[in-house]
Amino acid sequence: MRLIILGPPGAGKGTQAERLCATHGIPHVSTGDIFRANIKDETPLGKQVKDILDAGGYVTDEITNQIVADRLAQPDAADGFLLDGYPRTMAQVDALDALLARDGHHVDGVLRLMVDDDELVARLTERAKTSGRVDDSEQVIRERQEIYNKETHPLAQTYAERGLLHELDGMGEVDEVTRRIDETLDQLVSRTA
């Protein structure tokens, strides 16, 4: 399966992605993780990304698309993957479509974790306390949520129009959310089989 997971910070994407990938034997491809690893390892890409982020900029679609293309070309992603943090723009949606189409593939489904804004603030505020991220005030968290929602809306709308979007309740216990995702994927597999 070739999947995308969407959800604002604090929705539990990382936790659910790890579980989903372990269950289905596909790699979790997180652009954030790739960027952080390259920065940590001080690769040429890492230095370039660090300079962009330190200047307060966004990593360009061109760089992000290339990173994803390189990652999806690795053997472990040949039969499927879960993209987390990508695509983020319509240009990235188009680039992913073109990349997959070259090999006769397409996105099989898009999972969107829906979580109440106040719950997200509570989760992220708690996470900020335990991780020492003092810059994560409620106001900053709410501003990030607003930006995320604006950026993601066109993507979600596009995937909904294609019949690929599956909105899932991200509230409740972790196991409960995992069960919802598994049920959705079971339905998806039975439709494509």
CYANA upper distance limits for C-alpha pairs under 8 A (distance plus 0.5 A):
  1 MET  CA     26 ILE  CA      8.32
  1 MET  CA     79 ASP  CA      7.36
  1 MET  CA     80 GLY  CA      5.11
  1 MET  CA     81 PHE  CA      6.95
  1 MET  CA    107 VAL  CA      8.42
  1 MET  CA    108 ASP  CA      6.66
  2 ARG  CA     79 ASP  CA      8.34
  2 ARG  CA     80 GLY  CA      5.17
  2 ARG  CA     81 PHE  CA      5.55
  2 ARG  CA     82 LEU  CA      6.70
  2 ARG  CA    106 HIS  CA      7.69
  2 ARG  CA    107 VAL  CA      5.67
  2 ARG  CA    108 ASP  CA      5.79
  2 ARG  CA    109 GLY  CA      7.47
  3 LEU  CA     80 GLY  CA      8.09
  3 LEU  CA     81 PHE  CA      6.61
  3 LEU  CA     82 LEU  CA      5.19
  3 LEU  CA     83 LEU  CA      6.70
  3 LEU  CA    107 VAL  CA      6.47
  3 LEU  CA    108 ASP  CA      6.34
  3 LEU  CA    109 GLY  CA      5.63
  3 LEU  CA    110 VAL  CA      6.23
  3 LEU  CA    111 LEU  CA      8.00
  4 ILE  CA     82 LEU  CA      5.90
  4 ILE  CA     83 LEU  CA      5.11
  4 ILE  CA     84 ASP  CA      6.73
  4 ILE  CA     86 TYR  CA      8.05
  4 ILE  CA    107 VAL  CA      8.13
  4 ILE  CA    109 GLY  CA      7.06
  4 ILE  CA    110 VAL  CA      5.20
  4 ILE  CA    111 LEU  CA      6.66
  5 ILE  CA     13 LYS  CA      7.45
  5 ILE  CA     17 ALA  CA      8.15
  5 ILE  CA     82 LEU  CA      7.39
  5 ILE  CA     83 LEU  CA      6.70
  5 ILE  CA     84 ASP  CA      5.95
  5 ILE  CA     85 GLY  CA      8.23
  5 ILE  CA    110 VAL  CA      6.30
  5 ILE  CA    111 LEU  CA      5.23
  5 ILE  CA    112 ARG  CA      6.34
  5 ILE  CA    113 LEU  CA      8.13
  6 LEU  CA     13 LYS  CA      7.82
  6 LEU  CA     84 ASP  CA      7.37
  6 LEU  CA     85 GLY  CA      7.78
  6 LEU  CA    110 VAL  CA      7.76
  6 LEU  CA    111 LEU  CA      6.54
  6 LEU  CA    112 ARG  CA      5.04
  6 LEU  CA    113 LEU  CA      6.77
  7 GLY  CA     11 ALA  CA      6.23
  7 GLY  CA     12 GLY  CA      8.37
  7 GLY  CA     13 LYS  CA      6.97
  7 GLY  CA    112 ARG  CA      6.08
  7 GLY  CA    113 LEU  CA      5.47
  7 GLY  CA    114 MET  CA      7.15
  8 PRO  CA    113 LEU  CA      8.44
  8 PRO  CA    145 GLN  CA      6.96
  8 PRO  CA    148 TYR  CA      6.87
  8 PRO  CA    149 ASN  CA      7.99
  9 PRO  CA     13 LYS  CA      8.41
  9 PRO  CA    120 LEU  CA      8.04
  9 PRO  CA    124 LEU  CA      8.20
  9 PRO  CA    145 GLN  CA      7.95
 10 GLY  CA    120 LEU  CA      5.97
 10 GLY  CA    121 VAL  CA      8.39
 10 GLY  CA    123 ARG  CA      6.59
 10 GLY  CA    124 LEU  CA      6.25
 11 ALA  CA    113 LEU  CA      6.86
 11 ALA  CA    114 MET  CA      7.68
 11 ALA  CA    115 VAL  CA      6.52
 11 ALA  CA    120 LEU  CA      7.08
 11 ALA  CA    170 GLY  CA      6.89
 12 GLY  CA     16 GLN  CA      6.64
 12 GLY  CA    113 LEU  CA      8.36
 12 GLY  CA    170 GLY  CA      7.86
 13 LYS  CA     17 ALA  CA      6.24
 13 LYS  CA     84 ASP  CA      8.10
 13 LYS  CA    113 LEU  CA      7.89
 14 GLY  CA     18 GLU  CA      6.72
 14 GLY  CA     84 ASP  CA      8.48
 15 THR  CA     19 ARG  CA      7.03
 16 GLN  CA     20 LEU  CA      6.51
 16 GLN  CA    174 VAL  CA      8.29
 16 GLN  CA    177 VAL  CA      8.34
 16 GLN  CA    178 THR  CA      6.87
 17 ALA  CA     21 CYS  CA      6.46
 17 ALA  CA     28 HIS  CA      6.98
 17 ALA  CA     82 LEU  CA      7.75
 17 ALA  CA     84 ASP  CA      8.33
 18 GLU  CA     22 ALA  CA      6.65
 18 GLU  CA     28 HIS  CA      7.33
 19 ARG  CA     23 THR  CA      6.67
 19 ARG  CA    178 THR  CA      8.08
 20 LEU  CA     24 HIS  CA      6.58
 20 LEU  CA    178 THR  CA      8.29
 20 LEU  CA    182 ASP  CA      8.33
 21 CYS  CA     25 GLY  CA      5.93
 21 CYS  CA     26 ILE  CA      5.44
 21 CYS  CA     27 PRO  CA      6.38
 21 CYS  CA     28 HIS  CA      6.57
 21 CYS  CA     81 PHE  CA      8.26
 21 CYS  CA     82 LEU  CA      7.61
 22 ALA  CA     26 ILE  CA      7.54
 26 ILE  CA     76 ASP  CA      7.84
 26 ILE  CA     77 ALA  CA      7.27
 26 ILE  CA     79 ASP  CA      8.02
 26 ILE  CA     80 GLY  CA      6.12
 26 ILE  CA     81 PHE  CA      5.41
 26 ILE  CA     82 LEU  CA      7.38
 27 PRO  CA     76 ASP  CA      7.28
 27 PRO  CA     77 ALA  CA      6.78
 27 PRO  CA     80 GLY  CA      7.90
 27 PRO  CA     81 PHE  CA      5.51
 27 PRO  CA     82 LEU  CA      6.78
 28 HIS  CA     81 PHE  CA      6.67
 28 HIS  CA     82 LEU  CA      5.49
 28 HIS  CA     83 LEU  CA      6.85
 28 HIS  CA     84 ASP  CA      7.71
 29 VAL  CA     33 ASP  CA      8.47
 29 VAL  CA     34 ILE  CA      8.44
 29 VAL  CA     71 ARG  CA      8.13
 29 VAL  CA     81 PHE  CA      7.34
 29 VAL  CA     82 LEU  CA      6.36
 29 VAL  CA     83 LEU  CA      5.40
 29 VAL  CA     84 ASP  CA      6.48
 30 SER  CA     34 ILE  CA      6.80
 30 SER  CA     83 LEU  CA      6.56
 30 SER  CA     84 ASP  CA      5.13
 30 SER  CA     85 GLY  CA      6.34
 30 SER  CA     86 TYR  CA      7.95
 31 THR  CA     35 PHE  CA      6.59
 31 THR  CA     64 THR  CA      8.05
 31 THR  CA     67 ILE  CA      8.33
 31 THR  CA     68 VAL  CA      7.82
 31 THR  CA     84 ASP  CA      7.25
 31 THR  CA     85 GLY  CA      6.17
 31 THR  CA     86 TYR  CA      7.04
 32 GLY  CA     36 ARG  CA      6.61
 32 GLY  CA     85 GLY  CA      7.20
 33 ASP  CA     37 ALA  CA      6.52
 34 ILE  CA     38 ASN  CA      6.71
 35 PHE  CA     39 ILE  CA      6.66
 35 PHE  CA     46 GLY  CA      6.94
 35 PHE  CA     49 VAL  CA      7.51
 36 ARG  CA     40 LYS  CA      6.54
 36 ARG  CA     46 GLY  CA      8.03
 37 ALA  CA     41 ASP  CA      6.55
 37 ALA  CA     46 GLY  CA      8.10
 38 ASN  CA     42 GLU  CA      6.38
 38 ASN  CA     43 THR  CA      5.90
 38 ASN  CA     44 PRO  CA      8.44
 38 ASN  CA     45 LEU  CA      6.85
 38 ASN  CA     46 GLY  CA      4.67
 38 ASN  CA     47 LYS  CA      8.23
 39 ILE  CA     43 THR  CA      7.08
 39 ILE  CA     45 LEU  CA      8.04
 39 ILE  CA     46 GLY  CA      4.34
 39 ILE  CA     47 LYS  CA      6.56
 39 ILE  CA     49 VAL  CA      7.68
 39 ILE  CA     50 LYS  CA      6.75
 40 LYS  CA     46 GLY  CA      7.76
 41 ASP  CA     46 GLY  CA      7.68
 42 GLU  CA     46 GLY  CA      5.85
 42 GLU  CA     47 LYS  CA      6.35
 43 THR  CA     47 LYS  CA      6.66
 44 PRO  CA     48 GLN  CA      6.76
 45 LEU  CA     49 VAL  CA      6.59
 46 GLY  CA     50 LYS  CA      6.41
 47 LYS  CA     51 ASP  CA      6.64
 48 GLN  CA     52 ILE  CA      6.91
 49 VAL  CA     53 LEU  CA      6.63
 49 VAL  CA     59 VAL  CA      6.91
 50 LYS  CA     54 ASP  CA      6.32
 51 ASP  CA     55 ALA  CA      6.68
 52 ILE  CA     56 GLY  CA      7.07
 52 ILE  CA     57 GLY  CA      5.71
 52 ILE  CA     58 TYR  CA      7.00
 52 ILE  CA     59 VAL  CA      6.92
 53 LEU  CA     57 GLY  CA      5.73
 53 LEU  CA     58 TYR  CA      6.86
 53 LEU  CA     59 VAL  CA      7.75
 59 VAL  CA     63 ILE  CA      7.15
 59 VAL  CA     64 THR  CA      7.19
 60 THR  CA     64 THR  CA      6.73
 61 ASP  CA     65 ASN  CA      6.25
 61 ASP  CA     89 THR  CA      8.35
 61 ASP  CA     91 ALA  CA      7.57
 61 ASP  CA     92 GLN  CA      6.82
 62 GLU  CA     66 GLN  CA      6.74
 63 ILE  CA     67 ILE  CA      6.77
 64 THR  CA     68 VAL  CA      6.76
 65 ASN  CA     69 ALA  CA      6.55
 65 ASN  CA     92 GLN  CA      7.03
 65 ASN  CA     95 ALA  CA      7.24
 65 ASN  CA     96 LEU  CA      8.09
 66 GLN  CA     70 ASP  CA      6.57
 67 ILE  CA     71 ARG  CA      6.70
 68 VAL  CA     72 LEU  CA      6.51
 69 ALA  CA     73 ALA  CA      6.66
 69 ALA  CA     99 LEU  CA      7.60
 70 ASP  CA     74 GLN  CA      7.48
 71 ARG  CA     77 ALA  CA      8.23
 72 LEU  CA     77 ALA  CA      5.92
 72 LEU  CA     78 ALA  CA      7.71
 72 LEU  CA     81 PHE  CA      8.43
 73 ALA  CA     77 ALA  CA      7.35
 73 ALA  CA     78 ALA  CA      7.65
 74 GLN  CA     78 ALA  CA      7.52
 76 ASP  CA     80 GLY  CA      8.49
 77 ALA  CA     81 PHE  CA      6.07
 83 LEU  CA     87 PRO  CA      8.38
 86 TYR  CA     92 GLN  CA      7.94
 87 PRO  CA     92 GLN  CA      5.61
 87 PRO  CA     93 VAL  CA      6.08
 87 PRO  CA     96 LEU  CA      8.08
 88 ARG  CA     92 GLN  CA      6.96
 88 ARG  CA     93 VAL  CA      8.12
 88 ARG  CA    151 GLU  CA      7.39
 88 ARG  CA    152 THR  CA      7.15
 88 ARG  CA    155 LEU  CA      7.93
 89 THR  CA     93 VAL  CA      6.94
 89 THR  CA    151 GLU  CA      7.46
 89 THR  CA    152 THR  CA      8.15
 89 THR  CA    155 LEU  CA      7.51
 90 MET  CA     94 ASP  CA      6.77
 90 MET  CA    154 PRO  CA      7.87
 90 MET  CA    155 LEU  CA      6.96
 91 ALA  CA     95 ALA  CA      6.71
 92 GLN  CA     96 LEU  CA      6.53
 93 VAL  CA     97 ASP  CA      6.65
 93 VAL  CA    155 LEU  CA      8.06
 94 ASP  CA     98 ALA  CA      6.72
 95 ALA  CA     99 LEU  CA      6.56
 96 LEU  CA    100 LEU  CA      6.61
 97 ASP  CA    101 ALA  CA      6.48
 97 ASP  CA    106 HIS  CA      7.06
 97 ASP  CA    107 VAL  CA      8.17
 98 ALA  CA    102 ARG  CA      6.86
 99 LEU  CA    103 ASP  CA      8.03
100 LEU  CA    104 GLY  CA      6.93
100 LEU  CA    105 HIS  CA      5.33
100 LEU  CA    106 HIS  CA      5.94
100 LEU  CA    107 VAL  CA      8.28
101 ALA  CA    105 HIS  CA      5.64
101 ALA  CA    106 HIS  CA      6.73
107 VAL  CA    164 LEU  CA      8.44
108 ASP  CA    164 LEU  CA      7.32
109 GLY  CA    164 LEU  CA      5.28
109 GLY  CA    165 LEU  CA      6.78
109 GLY  CA    166 HIS  CA      7.80
109 GLY  CA    188 LEU  CA      8.08
110 VAL  CA    159 TYR  CA      7.63
110 VAL  CA    164 LEU  CA      6.16
110 VAL  CA    165 LEU  CA      5.29
110 VAL  CA    166 HIS  CA      6.47
111 LEU  CA    165 LEU  CA      6.69
111 LEU  CA    166 HIS  CA      5.50
111 LEU  CA    167 GLU  CA      6.58
111 LEU  CA    168 LEU  CA      7.49
111 LEU  CA    181 ILE  CA      8.35
112 ARG  CA    165 LEU  CA      7.60
112 ARG  CA    166 HIS  CA      6.55
112 ARG  CA    167 GLU  CA      5.21
112 ARG  CA    168 LEU  CA      6.43
113 LEU  CA    167 GLU  CA      6.63
113 LEU  CA    168 LEU  CA      5.55
113 LEU  CA    169 ASP  CA      6.49
113 LEU  CA    170 GLY  CA      5.47
114 MET  CA    167 GLU  CA      7.11
114 MET  CA    168 LEU  CA      6.34
114 MET  CA    169 ASP  CA      5.61
114 MET  CA    170 GLY  CA      5.58
114 MET  CA    171 MET  CA      7.98
115 VAL  CA    119 GLU  CA      7.27
115 VAL  CA    120 LEU  CA      7.09
115 VAL  CA    169 ASP  CA      7.10
115 VAL  CA    170 GLY  CA      5.65
115 VAL  CA    171 MET  CA      6.21
116 ASP  CA    120 LEU  CA      6.82
116 ASP  CA    171 MET  CA      8.10
117 ASP  CA    121 VAL  CA      6.78
117 ASP  CA    142 ARG  CA      8.47
117 ASP  CA    145 GLN  CA      8.40
118 ASP  CA    122 ALA  CA      6.72
119 GLU  CA    123 ARG  CA      6.61
120 LEU  CA    124 LEU  CA      6.54
121 VAL  CA    125 THR  CA      6.35
121 VAL  CA    138 GLU  CA      6.89
121 VAL  CA    141 ILE  CA      6.94
121 VAL  CA    142 ARG  CA      7.53
122 ALA  CA    126 GLU  CA      6.67
123 ARG  CA    127 ARG  CA      6.63
124 LEU  CA    128 ALA  CA      6.44
124 LEU  CA    136 ASP  CA      8.09
124 LEU  CA    141 ILE  CA      7.84
125 THR  CA    129 LYS  CA      6.93
125 THR  CA    136 ASP  CA      7.24
125 THR  CA    137 SER  CA      7.45
125 THR  CA    138 GLU  CA      7.30
126 GLU  CA    130 THR  CA      6.97
127 ARG  CA    131 SER  CA      6.46
128 ALA  CA    132 GLY  CA      6.10
128 ALA  CA    133 ARG  CA      5.17
128 ALA  CA    134 VAL  CA      6.84
128 ALA  CA    136 ASP  CA      6.48
129 LYS  CA    133 ARG  CA      7.10
129 LYS  CA    134 VAL  CA      7.67
135 ASP  CA    140 VAL  CA      8.09
136 ASP  CA    140 VAL  CA      6.38
136 ASP  CA    141 ILE  CA      6.55
137 SER  CA    141 ILE  CA      6.65
138 GLU  CA    142 ARG  CA      6.61
139 GLN  CA    143 GLU  CA      6.68
140 VAL  CA    144 ARG  CA      6.71
141 ILE  CA    145 GLN  CA      6.74
142 ARG  CA    146 GLU  CA      6.75
143 GLU  CA    147 ILE  CA      6.83
144 ARG  CA    148 TYR  CA      6.54
145 GLN  CA    149 ASN  CA      6.55
146 GLU  CA    150 LYS  CA      6.77
147 ILE  CA    151 GLU  CA      6.66
148 TYR  CA    152 THR  CA      6.44
149 ASN  CA    153 HIS  CA      6.37
150 LYS  CA    154 PRO  CA      8.25
151 GLU  CA    155 LEU  CA      8.19
152 THR  CA    156 ALA  CA      6.60
153 HIS  CA    157 GLN  CA      6.54
154 PRO  CA    158 THR  CA      6.59
155 LEU  CA    159 TYR  CA      6.72
156 ALA  CA    160 ALA  CA      6.46
156 ALA  CA    165 LEU  CA      7.28
157 GLN  CA    161 GLU  CA      6.67
158 THR  CA    162 ARG  CA      6.97
159 TYR  CA    163 GLY  CA      6.81
159 TYR  CA    164 LEU  CA      5.74
159 TYR  CA    165 LEU  CA      5.78
160 ALA  CA    164 LEU  CA      6.19
160 ALA  CA    165 LEU  CA      5.20
160 ALA  CA    166 HIS  CA      8.44
166 HIS  CA    184 THR  CA      8.05
168 LEU  CA    177 VAL  CA      8.49
168 LEU  CA    180 ARG  CA      7.49
168 LEU  CA    181 ILE  CA      7.70
169 ASP  CA    177 VAL  CA      7.52
169 ASP  CA    180 ARG  CA      8.26
170 GLY  CA    177 VAL  CA      6.28
171 MET  CA    177 VAL  CA      7.55
172 GLY  CA    176 GLU  CA      6.90
172 GLY  CA    177 VAL  CA      7.22
173 GLU  CA    177 VAL  CA      6.99
174 VAL  CA    178 THR  CA      6.71
175 ASP  CA    179 ARG  CA      6.66
176 GLU  CA    180 ARG  CA      6.98
177 VAL  CA    181 ILE  CA      6.85
178 THR  CA    182 ASP  CA      6.63
179 ARG  CA    183 GLU  CA      6.64
180 ARG  CA    184 THR  CA      6.76
181 ILE  CA    185 LEU  CA      6.66
182 ASP  CA    186 ASP  CA      6.55
183 GLU  CA    187 GLN  CA      6.87
184 THR  CA    188 LEU  CA      6.72
185 LEU  CA    189 VAL  CA      6.52
186 ASP  CA    190 SER  CA      6.71
187 GLN  CA    191 ARG  CA      6.75
188 LEU  CA    192 THR  CA      6.83
189 VAL  CA    193 ALA  CA      6.38
